[in-house]
Each structure stands twice: as structure tokens, then as C-alpha cells.
Amino acid sequence: MIRVILVFLGLLLANGAHAQTPPSAAQIAEYSGLHLAAHQGNTAEILRLATEGADLNARDGSGRTPAHVAAFASNDDALRALAKAGADMNALENRVYDVLTIAAVANDPDMVSLALELGNRPDLVTSVYDGTALIAAAHLGHAEVVRRLIAGGAPLDHVNNLTWTALIEAVVLGDGGPDHIATVSALVEAGANSNIPDRDGVTPLAHAKARGYGEIAEIIQAAGQ
């Protein structure tokens, strides 16, 4: 019973881990300078302000830099302009998220690839759960994002402070459907270690079997790890 309760609490915590907070309407209304230009995708204004010496890594009330704002608004060109001007692509906002993890959670593969291209580290530890963009994407079953993060060098076997890897999250927090099946397949094919257990010693394969995720269990078992 205690173990069941702990797993349930872990699920609640991890589900909250991807609850990123984009700028509110009130915050956007107060934006000026680079934050406003990033939100609007105004690249000409970004370059003008950068040339005039504006702080490229200025923070709003939630610790978001203009790069975070551009990511939340899915403004690729604004993000590219900020990076070109010298903005920090690995900055963390108050909820400990970077541009890459914001894009991963938003299921925005193109911005994921762009962030990696612009220097956002795929191994950056993010969120209060000490996770990574890959763990966040696996949790949500964002298979194409997972594939792009893997191609970009994301660490396959990072263990967060819930003692879960991306593979475990894809099983434990997944629904066993096509998106999570594709996610597990991508992780296993890339060489994710299916022998890494959670804090209770339960492996991804055991979790999959316990949940009746037959196809996922077969994929993991076929890896022969």
C-alpha cells in the first residue's frame, strides 16, 4: 500500500513538472523593449535594441528572458535574432525551464531543432525535478521531439530526482497509446538502458507489464537489455 501511495504521489508531482507558465495577458501588456519584441516576433526591433546595448538577458517578473518569451510564443525568427545578438540560450527561468524544454513540452519539433542549433544544451538539467528536455518530451509522448533531442545528443539515461529516466517516464506517465509507443521505440532504438530501475527497483519492462502495455513491453524486451 505504501508503495502504491508513493507511486501515486510521484505521478502527481511529475504531472506538475510540465506545467510551465507562459507569460500572462497582464504580463504581456506590461512588456516593453526586448520582451515585447520577442513576444511579437519583431526581429527588426530586436536587432535595433541589441545594437543600442539593451540587456539581452533581462528578466521579467517570472525570471523569463526575451528568449524564453520567444519560445513560449513559438517565434522562431525572434529566437534566432536574439541568439545572433548574443542572448544566453541556456538561461533558466524561475520554474527552472530553458528554451529547449519549453519547446519540448509545447511539442514544437522545429523550435527544438532550432534551439539545439543555436547552442541550447541538450544535457541541461531543468525543472524542480532535475530532469531534462528529453524526459519532459518522453513523459508527454512527443515522439518527434524525442527523436530530434536524441539526434541532438540528449542524454538517454539521465535520472531525475524522482529516480525516473525518460524511458520510465514514457511508461509510467504514458497512456500506452501510439504516441508513447513511438516514444519508447525511439528511446530503445537509440540505446536507452532499460535496466535502470526506479527507487523501488522496478524496471521499465516491469512497469509496462504491470500496466498491460503489451506492445511497449515487447519493444523493451526485444532490445535484449
Secondary structure, DSSP 8 states (H G I E B T S, - for coil): -HHHHHHHHHHHHHHHHT------HHHHHH--HHHHHHHHT-HHHHHHHHHTT--TT---TTS--HHHHHHHTT-HHHHHHHHHHT--TT---TTS--HHHHHHHTT-HHHHHHHHHTT--TT--BTTTTB-HHHHHHHHT-HHHHHHHHHTT--TT---TTS--HHHHHHHSS-SSHHHHHHHHHHHHHT--TT---TTS--HHHHHHHTT-HHHHHHHHHTT-
